[in-house]
Amino acid sequence: MGKFSILQYFREQWRTLPVHSGDLETKAVMVVGSNVGIGLEASVHLARMKPRSLFTTCRDEEKCERTREVLMERTGDDGTGITSMPLDLSSFDSVRAFAATFSAEACSDRGLNVLVANAGTFVQEYTRTDDNWEVMFQVNYLSMVLLSILMLPHLVKASSSESPSRLVVVSSFGHHFGVGKLRNAARWESVLETINDSKFCNSADRYNVSKLLQVMFVRELAARLPSPTPVVACTVQPGFCRSNLFRDLDGNWYARSLVSLMGALLSARTPEQGSRTLVHAAVGDDPLAMHGRYLSSCQVTEEDDYIFTPEGKAFSGRLWTETIDTLSKVDGRVPEIVKQYLRVD
């Protein structure tokens, strides 16, 4: 079990991370949120390994086309195996349509070997989506879970005893800082509704809480997958990177200046450096050692202590139950998939 340490933070930020190479010619790989930042760089690394199919997602068709062009330019690939598909995690309808389209395509016949759930957002002002959820809560957590559940049958289909499929959820060391907002959670009438409330916390805390929820989801999912698992599920934290995560601050020169200063003081990684842990989780050796775990700097490490306390375990269980109940109302496939592929509590 672990707590955030500034000394450990700098040790990891300064660590040279391995660059993976290999042959993915028999594998189908998907990277969500692949048009910029660590998602793009992870896609470049994976494209160079020549997967049978590389699926990338962006919020709209224009970004999809541009991403495919960039990948072809940077890797020399002819684009035959690269498919870029629109997916907007701020919309449940978009997630549902994406999953339906993928299931209907012939390319899904052999399943999906790797899903890198990378897309995330940070917004300064409290904003609700058309689905009536706070946007960071929906994009970073609820839609990520919905997508992961809907893609689970495809991950299981591609799995074998020698090579389990992989679900990689991109979290953050910020999850440590989200713990404080859950201290009184045992008294909450509803986990999801409390977090969704505009009075819950400020934007920075809300982002950190969303990252903590991701870690909890992966642990809960891993505990419910059969043994031996057909899908290795893990969370990764890419470190503090110079990326487009804070693009919502573009109109606020003070906030942008503060983020730039933080990047310099905190030895921010490049997006390419940050992407290496994502790639490690997607293709690295000994996948079973990663199952249900949290990776940092290409190594399995410890999540925040709170997760292992009685309070943390109780909260995590409530979170799972409420999340699945809520998403079951969003898409009728969710309860069917949970019943078929996961163990009952």
LUMVO-521904 format. One record per residue (C-alpha): residue in one letter; x, y, z. Coordinates in nm, 3 decimals, decimal comma. Each point is the difference from the previous one (the first is absolute). Example, Ala and Ser with C-alpha at 12.3 -4.5 7.8 and 13.67 -1.06 7.14 Angstrom:
2
+-----+---------+---------+---------+
: res :      c1 :      c2 :      c3 :
+-----+---------+---------+---------+
:   A :   1,230 :  -0,450 :   0,780 :
:   S :   0,137 :   0,344 :  -0,066 :
+-----+---------+---------+---------+
END
This chain:
345
+-----+---------+---------+---------+
: res :      c1 :      c2 :      c3 :
+-----+---------+---------+---------+
:   M :   0,000 :   0,000 :   0,000 :
:   G :   0,123 :   0,349 :  -0,071 :
:   K :  -0,030 :   0,370 :   0,048 :
:   F :   0,115 :   0,278 :  -0,227 :
:   S :   0,364 :   0,093 :   0,060 :
:   I :   0,163 :   0,299 :  -0,167 :
:   L :   0,339 :  -0,173 :   0,012 :
:   Q :  -0,141 :  -0,309 :  -0,169 :
:   Y :  -0,176 :   0,225 :  -0,250 :
:   F :   0,327 :   0,157 :  -0,116 :
:   R :   0,181 :  -0,336 :  -0,003 :
:   E :  -0,263 :  -0,128 :  -0,241 :
:   Q :  -0,019 :   0,315 :  -0,211 :
:   W :   0,375 :  -0,017 :  -0,057 :
:   R :   0,006 :  -0,376 :  -0,066 :
:   T :   0,078 :  -0,114 :  -0,353 :
:   L :  -0,288 :  -0,218 :  -0,113 :
:   P :   0,034 :  -0,292 :  -0,241 :
:   V :  -0,122 :   0,029 :  -0,359 :
:   H :  -0,181 :  -0,317 :  -0,096 :
:   S :   0,025 :  -0,159 :  -0,341 :
:   G :  -0,137 :  -0,321 :  -0,138 :
:   D :  -0,236 :  -0,159 :  -0,247 :
:   L :  -0,375 :   0,039 :   0,040 :
:   E :  -0,095 :  -0,138 :  -0,340 :
:   T :  -0,257 :  -0,239 :   0,149 :
:   K :  -0,147 :   0,257 :   0,241 :
:   A :  -0,276 :   0,258 :  -0,017 :
:   V :   0,068 :   0,309 :   0,210 :
:   M :  -0,214 :   0,302 :   0,087 :
:   V :   0,112 :   0,334 :   0,143 :
:   V :  -0,271 :   0,238 :   0,121 :
:   G :   0,079 :   0,370 :  -0,024 :
:   S :   0,281 :  -0,035 :  -0,250 :
:   N :   0,017 :   0,332 :  -0,182 :
:   V :   0,228 :   0,186 :   0,243 :
:   G :   0,235 :  -0,046 :   0,293 :
:   I :   0,080 :  -0,334 :   0,155 :
:   G :  -0,283 :  -0,168 :  -0,193 :
:   L :   0,153 :   0,100 :  -0,332 :
:   E :   0,350 :  -0,100 :   0,109 :
:   A :  -0,123 :  -0,336 :   0,127 :
:   S :  -0,174 :  -0,054 :  -0,333 :
:   V :   0,324 :   0,077 :  -0,185 :
:   H :   0,193 :  -0,252 :   0,210 :
:   L :  -0,265 :  -0,267 :  -0,052 :
:   A :  -0,036 :   0,072 :  -0,373 :
:   R :   0,374 :  -0,062 :  -0,043 :
:   M :  -0,056 :  -0,352 :   0,135 :
:   K :  -0,225 :  -0,071 :  -0,303 :
:   P :  -0,317 :  -0,127 :   0,170 :
:   R :  -0,254 :  -0,184 :  -0,209 :
:   S :  -0,237 :   0,286 :   0,073 :
:   L :   0,054 :   0,329 :   0,179 :
:   F :  -0,317 :   0,182 :   0,100 :
:   T :   0,034 :   0,359 :   0,109 :
:   T :  -0,276 :   0,224 :   0,128 :
:   C :  -0,050 :   0,377 :   0,001 :
:   R :  -0,296 :   0,222 :   0,078 :
:   D :  -0,098 :   0,072 :  -0,362 :
:   E :   0,057 :  -0,115 :  -0,357 :
:   E :   0,241 :   0,283 :  -0,084 :
:   K :   0,230 :  -0,089 :   0,289 :
:   C :  -0,027 :  -0,368 :  -0,094 :
:   E :   0,117 :   0,063 :  -0,354 :
:   R :   0,284 :   0,224 :   0,111 :
:   T :   0,116 :  -0,254 :   0,260 :
:   R :   0,011 :  -0,276 :  -0,259 :
:   E :   0,206 :   0,224 :  -0,228 :
:   V :   0,243 :   0,085 :   0,281 :
:   L :   0,047 :  -0,366 :   0,088 :
:   M :   0,070 :  -0,086 :  -0,361 :
:   E :   0,248 :   0,288 :  -0,030 :
:   R :   0,188 :  -0,082 :   0,320 :
:   T :   0,016 :  -0,377 :  -0,041 :
:   G :   0,020 :  -0,043 :  -0,379 :
:   D :  -0,307 :  -0,224 :   0,020 :
:   D :  -0,225 :  -0,012 :  -0,306 :
:   G :  -0,303 :   0,027 :   0,226 :
:   T :  -0,154 :  -0,330 :  -0,105 :
:   G :  -0,028 :  -0,122 :   0,359 :
:   I :  -0,082 :   0,335 :   0,161 :
:   T :  -0,362 :   0,088 :   0,066 :
:   S :  -0,090 :   0,327 :   0,170 :
:   M :  -0,349 :   0,021 :   0,147 :
:   P :  -0,192 :   0,289 :   0,162 :
:   L :  -0,071 :  -0,036 :   0,372 :
:   D :  -0,107 :   0,277 :   0,235 :
:   L :   0,011 :  -0,112 :   0,363 :
:   S :  -0,209 :   0,298 :   0,108 :
:   S :  -0,298 :  -0,174 :  -0,162 :
:   F :  -0,140 :  -0,339 :   0,098 :
:   D :  -0,169 :  -0,017 :  -0,340 :
:   S :   0,339 :   0,033 :  -0,166 :
:   V :   0,146 :  -0,281 :   0,213 :
:   R :  -0,296 :  -0,224 :  -0,071 :
:   A :   0,013 :   0,073 :  -0,374 :
:   F :   0,374 :  -0,059 :  -0,008 :
:   A :  -0,033 :  -0,340 :   0,166 :
:   A :  -0,285 :  -0,096 :  -0,233 :
:   T :   0,200 :   0,105 :  -0,307 :
:   F :   0,306 :  -0,193 :   0,113 :
:   S :  -0,209 :  -0,311 :   0,066 :
:   A :  -0,159 :   0,024 :  -0,345 :
:   E :   0,329 :   0,035 :  -0,186 :
:   A :   0,169 :  -0,306 :  -0,147 :
:   C :   0,323 :   0,110 :   0,168 :
:   S :  -0,147 :  -0,095 :   0,339 :
:   D :  -0,043 :  -0,365 :  -0,099 :
:   R :   0,332 :  -0,098 :   0,161 :
:   G :  -0,046 :   0,220 :   0,302 :
:   L :   0,216 :   0,268 :   0,156 :
:   N :   0,329 :  -0,081 :   0,171 :
:   V :   0,080 :   0,336 :   0,159 :
:   L :  -0,216 :   0,294 :   0,104 :
:   V :   0,185 :   0,308 :   0,124 :
:   A :  -0,263 :   0,223 :   0,163 :
:   N :   0,194 :   0,322 :  -0,009 :
:   A :  -0,246 :   0,280 :  -0,073 :
:   G :  -0,046 :   0,246 :   0,282 :
:   T :  -0,079 :   0,363 :   0,062 :
:   F :   0,048 :   0,285 :   0,244 :
:   V :  -0,237 :   0,295 :   0,004 :
:   Q :   0,024 :   0,305 :   0,220 :
:   E :  -0,368 :   0,079 :   0,042 :
:   Y :  -0,269 :  -0,237 :   0,123 :
:   T :  -0,176 :  -0,120 :  -0,316 :
:   R :  -0,264 :  -0,267 :  -0,059 :
:   T :  -0,029 :  -0,213 :  -0,311 :
:   D :  -0,322 :  -0,065 :  -0,188 :
:   D :  -0,027 :  -0,314 :   0,213 :
:   N :  -0,013 :   0,223 :   0,309 :
:   W :   0,332 :  -0,110 :   0,147 :
:   E :   0,292 :   0,226 :   0,085 :
:   V :   0,225 :  -0,018 :  -0,304 :
:   M :   0,320 :  -0,124 :   0,167 :
:   F :  -0,195 :  -0,258 :   0,195 :
:   Q :  -0,162 :  -0,131 :  -0,318 :
:   V :   0,301 :   0,012 :  -0,232 :
:   N :   0,265 :  -0,122 :   0,244 :
:   Y :  -0,210 :  -0,255 :   0,185 :
:   L :  -0,357 :  -0,086 :  -0,102 :
:   S :   0,053 :  -0,018 :  -0,376 :
:   M :   0,334 :  -0,172 :   0,048 :
:   V :  -0,175 :  -0,270 :   0,201 :
:   L :  -0,283 :  -0,026 :  -0,252 :
:   L :   0,245 :  -0,040 :  -0,287 :
:   S :   0,207 :  -0,256 :   0,191 :
:   I :  -0,304 :  -0,212 :   0,081 :
:   L :  -0,138 :   0,018 :  -0,355 :
:   M :   0,338 :  -0,100 :  -0,145 :
:   L :   0,053 :  -0,283 :   0,250 :
:   P :  -0,152 :  -0,271 :  -0,227 :
:   H :   0,243 :   0,096 :  -0,277 :
:   L :   0,294 :  -0,013 :   0,241 :
:   V :  -0,108 :  -0,342 :   0,124 :
:   K :  -0,047 :  -0,126 :  -0,357 :
:   A :   0,360 :   0,082 :  -0,093 :
:   S :   0,147 :  -0,145 :   0,318 :
:   S :   0,185 :  -0,327 :   0,036 :
:   S :   0,155 :  -0,177 :   0,298 :
:   E :   0,345 :   0,088 :  -0,130 :
:   S :  -0,086 :   0,360 :  -0,085 :
:   P :  -0,280 :   0,163 :   0,199 :
:   S :  -0,144 :   0,321 :  -0,139 :
:   R :   0,075 :   0,328 :   0,175 :
:   L :  -0,202 :   0,295 :   0,123 :
:   V :   0,221 :   0,297 :   0,085 :
:   V :  -0,168 :   0,293 :   0,177 :
:   V :   0,202 :   0,320 :   0,015 :
:   S :  -0,021 :   0,148 :   0,349 :
:   S :   0,230 :   0,243 :   0,181 :
:   F :   0,210 :   0,045 :   0,314 :
:   G :  -0,266 :   0,263 :   0,069 :
:   H :  -0,218 :  -0,283 :   0,131 :
:   H :   0,189 :   0,036 :   0,329 :
:   F :  -0,135 :   0,353 :   0,035 :
:   G :  -0,360 :  -0,107 :  -0,062 :
:   V :  -0,014 :  -0,211 :   0,315 :
:   G :  -0,069 :   0,291 :   0,234 :
:   K :  -0,332 :   0,069 :  -0,169 :
:   L :  -0,129 :  -0,347 :   0,090 :
:   R :   0,061 :   0,009 :   0,374 :
:   N :  -0,370 :   0,037 :   0,087 :
:   A :  -0,127 :  -0,220 :  -0,282 :
:   A :  -0,156 :  -0,254 :   0,237 :
:   R :  -0,266 :   0,261 :   0,075 :
:   W :  -0,081 :   0,075 :  -0,363 :
:   E :  -0,342 :  -0,114 :  -0,114 :
:   S :   0,133 :  -0,051 :  -0,354 :
:   V :   0,361 :  -0,014 :  -0,114 :
:   L :  -0,066 :   0,105 :  -0,358 :
:   E :  -0,247 :   0,276 :   0,079 :
:   T :   0,226 :   0,148 :   0,267 :
:   I :   0,299 :   0,014 :  -0,232 :
:   N :  -0,215 :   0,142 :  -0,278 :
:   D :  -0,122 :   0,289 :   0,216 :
:   S :   0,140 :   0,345 :  -0,083 :
:   K :   0,077 :   0,057 :   0,369 :
:   F :   0,209 :  -0,315 :   0,036 :
:   C :   0,343 :   0,154 :  -0,065 :
:   N :   0,209 :   0,222 :  -0,226 :
:   S :   0,117 :  -0,098 :  -0,347 :
:   A :   0,347 :  -0,121 :   0,100 :
:   D :  -0,141 :  -0,223 :   0,276 :
:   R :  -0,272 :  -0,124 :  -0,235 :
:   Y :   0,263 :  -0,107 :  -0,253 :
:   N :   0,201 :  -0,181 :   0,269 :
:   V :  -0,311 :  -0,176 :   0,130 :
:   S :  -0,081 :  -0,121 :  -0,353 :
:   K :   0,348 :  -0,152 :  -0,018 :
:   L :  -0,048 :  -0,171 :   0,335 :
:   L :  -0,329 :  -0,147 :  -0,120 :
:   Q :   0,180 :  -0,145 :  -0,303 :
:   V :   0,244 :  -0,185 :   0,225 :
:   M :  -0,287 :  -0,135 :   0,208 :
:   F :  -0,194 :  -0,110 :  -0,307 :
:   V :   0,291 :  -0,201 :  -0,135 :
:   R :   0,053 :  -0,172 :   0,336 :
:   E :  -0,370 :  -0,085 :   0,024 :
:   L :  -0,008 :  -0,126 :  -0,359 :
:   A :   0,312 :  -0,212 :   0,048 :
:   A :  -0,150 :  -0,158 :   0,311 :
:   R :  -0,308 :  -0,105 :  -0,199 :
:   L :   0,172 :  -0,141 :  -0,307 :
:   P :   0,038 :  -0,380 :   0,004 :
:   S :   0,324 :  -0,171 :   0,092 :
:   P :   0,211 :  -0,048 :  -0,202 :
:   T :  -0,101 :   0,334 :  -0,142 :
:   P :  -0,067 :   0,041 :  -0,371 :
:   V :   0,059 :   0,375 :   0,033 :
:   V :   0,281 :   0,167 :   0,193 :
:   A :  -0,132 :   0,331 :   0,130 :
:   C :   0,230 :   0,264 :   0,143 :
:   T :   0,034 :   0,373 :   0,055 :
:   V :   0,306 :   0,200 :  -0,096 :
:   Q :   0,122 :   0,344 :   0,092 :
:   P :   0,217 :   0,165 :  -0,268 :
:   G :   0,155 :   0,255 :   0,231 :
:   F :  -0,037 :   0,375 :  -0,029 :
:   C :   0,022 :   0,075 :  -0,372 :
:   R :  -0,012 :   0,301 :  -0,228 :
:   S :  -0,322 :  -0,077 :  -0,181 :
:   N :  -0,331 :   0,147 :  -0,112 :
:   L :  -0,180 :  -0,110 :   0,315 :
:   F :  -0,031 :   0,360 :   0,118 :
:   R :  -0,117 :   0,140 :  -0,333 :
:   D :  -0,314 :   0,130 :   0,173 :
:   L :   0,226 :   0,260 :   0,163 :
:   D :   0,108 :   0,154 :  -0,332 :
:   G :  -0,203 :   0,315 :   0,061 :
:   N :   0,136 :   0,047 :   0,351 :
:   W :   0,355 :   0,134 :  -0,027 :
:   Y :   0,056 :  -0,017 :   0,375 :
:   A :  -0,099 :  -0,364 :   0,025 :
:   R :   0,198 :  -0,089 :  -0,311 :
:   S :   0,305 :   0,175 :   0,139 :
:   L :  -0,040 :  -0,190 :   0,326 :
:   V :  -0,022 :  -0,333 :  -0,183 :
:   S :   0,311 :   0,086 :  -0,205 :
:   L :   0,189 :   0,091 :   0,317 :
:   M :  -0,110 :  -0,325 :   0,163 :
:   G :   0,124 :  -0,190 :  -0,304 :
:   A :   0,345 :   0,155 :   0,037 :
:   L :   0,017 :  -0,044 :   0,378 :
:   L :  -0,136 :  -0,354 :  -0,005 :
:   S :   0,221 :  -0,124 :  -0,285 :
:   A :  -0,290 :  -0,076 :  -0,232 :
:   R :   0,050 :  -0,285 :  -0,242 :
:   T :  -0,061 :   0,027 :  -0,370 :
:   P :  -0,315 :  -0,174 :  -0,125 :
:   E :   0,221 :  -0,264 :  -0,161 :
:   Q :   0,170 :  -0,076 :   0,331 :
:   G :  -0,334 :  -0,014 :   0,175 :
:   S :  -0,139 :  -0,239 :  -0,259 :
:   R :   0,261 :  -0,266 :   0,075 :
:   T :  -0,179 :  -0,129 :   0,308 :
:   L :  -0,321 :  -0,035 :  -0,202 :
:   V :   0,185 :  -0,203 :  -0,260 :
:   H :   0,170 :  -0,209 :   0,269 :
:   A :  -0,339 :  -0,092 :   0,146 :
:   A :  -0,131 :  -0,079 :  -0,348 :
:   V :   0,281 :  -0,226 :  -0,121 :
:   G :   0,252 :  -0,054 :   0,283 :
:   D :   0,103 :  -0,338 :   0,137 :
:   D :  -0,170 :  -0,179 :   0,292 :
:   P :  -0,346 :   0,148 :  -0,045 :
:   L :  -0,154 :  -0,200 :   0,285 :
:   A :   0,223 :   0,189 :   0,244 :
:   M :  -0,180 :   0,317 :  -0,111 :
:   H :  -0,353 :  -0,133 :   0,052 :
:   G :  -0,202 :   0,230 :   0,222 :
:   R :   0,308 :   0,204 :   0,071 :
:   Y :   0,122 :   0,357 :  -0,040 :
:   L :   0,308 :   0,070 :  -0,211 :
:   S :   0,233 :   0,296 :   0,016 :
:   S :   0,319 :   0,046 :  -0,204 :
:   C :  -0,050 :  -0,344 :  -0,159 :
:   Q :  -0,009 :  -0,173 :   0,338 :
:   V :  -0,276 :  -0,139 :   0,218 :
:   T :  -0,025 :   0,225 :   0,303 :
:   E :  -0,243 :   0,073 :   0,282 :
:   E :  -0,322 :   0,193 :  -0,014 :
:   D :  -0,098 :   0,235 :   0,280 :
:   D :  -0,033 :  -0,156 :   0,347 :
:   Y :  -0,365 :   0,104 :   0,025 :
:   I :  -0,103 :  -0,257 :  -0,260 :
:   F :   0,103 :  -0,283 :   0,234 :
:   T :  -0,168 :   0,131 :   0,314 :
:   P :  -0,342 :  -0,131 :   0,110 :
:   E :  -0,146 :   0,339 :  -0,094 :
:   G :   0,167 :  -0,006 :  -0,340 :
:   K :  -0,113 :  -0,353 :  -0,073 :
:   A :  -0,357 :   0,082 :   0,100 :
:   F :  -0,001 :   0,310 :  -0,217 :
:   S :   0,144 :  -0,192 :  -0,295 :
:   G :  -0,271 :  -0,264 :   0,029 :
:   R :  -0,273 :   0,264 :   0,010 :
:   L :   0,157 :   0,176 :  -0,295 :
:   W :  -0,005 :  -0,319 :  -0,209 :
:   T :  -0,361 :  -0,079 :   0,086 :
:   E :  -0,130 :   0,351 :  -0,070 :
:   T :   0,205 :   0,029 :  -0,319 :
:   I :  -0,125 :  -0,327 :  -0,146 :
:   D :  -0,359 :   0,077 :   0,102 :
:   T :   0,019 :   0,345 :  -0,162 :
:   L :   0,165 :  -0,119 :  -0,321 :
:   S :  -0,244 :  -0,291 :  -0,027 :
:   K :  -0,270 :   0,263 :  -0,047 :
:   V :   0,213 :   0,172 :  -0,267 :
:   D :   0,057 :  -0,316 :  -0,204 :
:   G :  -0,181 :  -0,331 :   0,039 :
:   R :   0,310 :  -0,190 :  -0,110 :
:   V :   0,180 :   0,088 :   0,325 :
:   P :  -0,188 :  -0,235 :   0,236 :
:   E :   0,015 :  -0,278 :  -0,259 :
:   I :   0,377 :   0,035 :  -0,037 :
:   V :   0,052 :   0,019 :   0,376 :
:   K :  -0,209 :  -0,314 :   0,049 :
:   Q :   0,177 :  -0,194 :  -0,276 :
:   Y :   0,361 :   0,097 :   0,051 :
:   L :   0,044 :   0,096 :   0,365 :
:   R :  -0,035 :  -0,188 :   0,324 :
:   V :  -0,297 :   0,089 :   0,219 :
:   D :   0,075 :   0,164 :   0,337 :
+-----+---------+---------+---------+
END
